[in-house]
Amino acid sequence: MLISRSQLRRSDQTISMMGYNFEIVENFKYLGAQINATHLFKSKILSKSCKTQLYKTTLRPILSYNAETWSLTQYDINNLKTFERKILRKIFGPRLNEYNEHEIRSNQELMNLIKNEDIVRFIKSQRLRWLRHLNRMDESRAPKRIFEARPLFQRNIGRPRSRWKDDVAEDWRKMNITNWQQLTTDREGWRRIVNPARAHTGL
């Protein structure tokens, strides 16, 4: 059973991996139970850690495709978090309270279960990762020119819309990153900044 961001052509019946051919199916039977992509997160056969990993490696990349270029509004953030919590509640289910009654897990409890690596922090870490590539681009490339461009016109009166550059600048301020342009020259050093951003409580 294949779970992929890309749609396979109807003529595709097998997938090759490490010299072996596997038949593509929409569902399969495992230990007497039918497993399919639609009900993976509710499956009692798969462990919670396995389902969490499936969410992070299949569903979340689809939801956040090209997210390194996004400028997030609070509305976007709320919608993303709400969606993710619905998935996590399906994965982890309710918990038993002291009265042996089922309770819906709180938002904070869900964050603790995924070690604070929520989808919004994931997106912000992706933006920081892209910032390094952007800063190291040749000056002739369009993304670099747009990033460094200064508009010649005045912005409208009132609170201006947040730009990508503004969002990223706010992120590195919250992470106490200084001299970011110099840091982007060190791939491993920048990776040590990007990876902790996925769980940074300030973001």
C-alpha positions in Angstrom: 0.0 0.0 0.0 1.6 3.2 -1.2 1.1 6.6 0.6 2.5 9.3 -1.5 2.2 13.0 -2.3 2.1 12.2 -6.0 -0.7 10.4 -7.7 0.2 7.2 -9.5 -1.0 6.6 -13.0 -3.8 4.0 -13.3 -1.4 1.8 -15.3 1.1 1.6 -12.4 0.6 -1.8 -10.7 3.9 -2.3 -9.0 6.7 -0.3 -7.3 10.4 -1.3 -7.4 12.5 -1.1 -4.4 16.1 -2.4 -3.9 15.7 -4.8 -6.8 12.3 -6.2 -5.7 8.9 -5.5 -7.3 5.9 -5.0 -5.0 2.2 -5.0 -6.0 0.4 -1.8 -5.3 -2.8 -2.3 -3.3 -5.4 -0.1 -1.8 -5.7 -2.2 1.3 -4.3 -5.4 2.8 -5.0 -7.8 5.6 -2.7 -7.9 8.6 -3.3 -10.2 11.6 -6.9 -10.7 10.4 -7.6 -7.0 10.1 -8.0 -4.8 7.0 -5.6 -1.9 6.8 -6.0 1.0 4.4 -4.6 4.5 4.1 -7.9 6.2 5.2 -8.0 4.5 8.6 -4.3 4.3 9.4 -4.5 6.8 12.3 -7.4 4.9 13.9 -5.8 1.5 13.6 -5.4 -0.5 16.8 -2.7 -2.6 15.2 -0.2 0.1 14.6 1.5 1.6 17.6 1.0 5.3 18.5 4.7 6.0 17.7 4.3 4.4 14.3 1.2 6.4 13.5 2.9 9.6 14.7 5.8 8.9 12.4 3.4 8.3 9.5 1.7 11.6 10.2 5.0 13.4 10.2 6.4 11.8 7.1 3.3 11.6 4.9 0.4 13.8 5.9 2.3 16.8 7.3 4.6 17.2 4.3 1.5 17.3 2.0 -0.2 19.9 4.2 2.9 22.1 4.4 4.1 21.7 0.8 6.3 24.7 -0.2 5.8 26.1 3.4 9.4 27.5 3.5 8.0 30.4 1.3 4.9 31.0 3.4 4.1 34.2 5.4 1.8 33.0 8.2 -1.0 35.0 9.6 -2.6 34.2 12.9 -5.6 32.8 11.1 -3.3 30.4 9.2 -1.5 29.4 12.4 -4.8 28.7 14.2 -6.1 26.6 11.3 -2.9 24.5 11.0 -2.9 23.8 14.7 -6.5 22.9 14.8 -6.1 20.4 12.0 -3.0 18.9 13.6 -4.7 18.5 16.9 -7.6 16.6 15.3 -5.1 14.1 13.8 -3.2 13.8 17.1 -6.4 13.1 19.0 -7.2 10.3 16.5 -3.7 8.9 17.0 -3.5 9.0 20.8 -7.2 8.8 21.6 -8.8 9.9 24.9 -7.2 9.3 28.3 -8.6 8.0 31.6 -8.9 10.5 34.4 -8.8 9.8 38.1 -12.5 8.8 38.0 -11.7 6.2 35.3 -13.6 8.2 32.8 -12.4 9.1 29.3 -11.3 12.6 28.7 -10.2 14.5 25.6 -6.5 15.2 25.8 -5.7 18.9 26.3 -3.8 20.9 23.8 -0.7 21.1 26.1 -0.8 17.3 26.6 -0.8 16.8 22.9 2.2 19.1 22.6 4.0 17.1 25.3 3.4 13.9 23.4 5.0 15.1 20.3 7.8 16.9 22.2 6.5 20.4 21.1 7.3 19.6 17.5 4.1 21.0 16.1 3.3 21.8 12.5 3.8 25.6 12.9 7.3 25.2 14.4 8.1 22.7 11.7 7.1 25.3 9.0 9.2 28.0 10.8 12.2 25.6 10.9 11.7 25.0 7.1 11.8 28.8 6.5 15.0 29.1 8.4 16.5 26.3 6.4 15.5 28.0 3.2 17.0 31.3 4.5 20.4 29.7 4.3 19.9 28.7 0.7 18.5 32.1 -0.1 21.4 34.0 1.4 24.0 31.8 -0.4 22.3 32.2 -3.8 24.0 34.1 -6.6 23.0 37.7 -6.8 21.6 37.3 -10.3 18.9 34.7 -9.2 15.3 36.0 -8.9 14.6 34.8 -5.3 17.8 36.6 -4.0 16.9 39.8 -5.9 13.4 39.8 -4.5 14.6 39.1 -0.9 17.0 42.0 -1.0 14.8 44.4 -2.9 13.6 47.6 -1.3 10.2 48.9 -2.5 10.2 52.4 -4.0 6.6 53.1 -3.0 5.2 53.8 0.5 3.3 51.1 2.3 -0.4 51.8 3.0 -1.4 53.6 6.2 -2.2 51.4 9.1 -0.7 48.1 10.2 1.1 46.7 7.2 0.7 43.0 6.1 3.5 40.8 7.4 6.0 39.8 4.8 8.1 36.6 4.6 11.2 38.6 5.5 9.4 40.1 8.5 8.3 36.7 9.8 11.7 35.1 9.5 13.3 38.1 11.2 10.9 37.7 14.1 11.8 34.0 14.3 15.5 34.5 14.6 14.9 37.3 17.1 12.9 34.9 19.3 15.7 32.3 19.0 18.3 35.0 19.9 20.2 34.4 16.6 22.7 37.2 15.9 24.9 37.6 12.8 22.7 35.2 10.9 24.3 36.1 7.6 27.7 34.9 8.8 26.1 31.8 10.4 24.6 30.7 7.1 28.1 30.1 5.7 28.4 27.1 8.1 26.1 24.3 7.0 26.5 22.2 10.1 26.3 25.2 12.4 23.1 26.4 10.7 21.6 22.9 11.0 22.2 23.1 14.7 20.0 26.2 14.6 17.3 24.8 12.3 16.7 21.4 14.0 16.0 22.9 17.6 13.6 25.3 16.0 11.2 22.4 15.4 10.6 22.3 19.2 11.5 25.8 20.2 8.8 27.0 22.7 9.3 30.6 21.7 8.2 30.1 18.1 
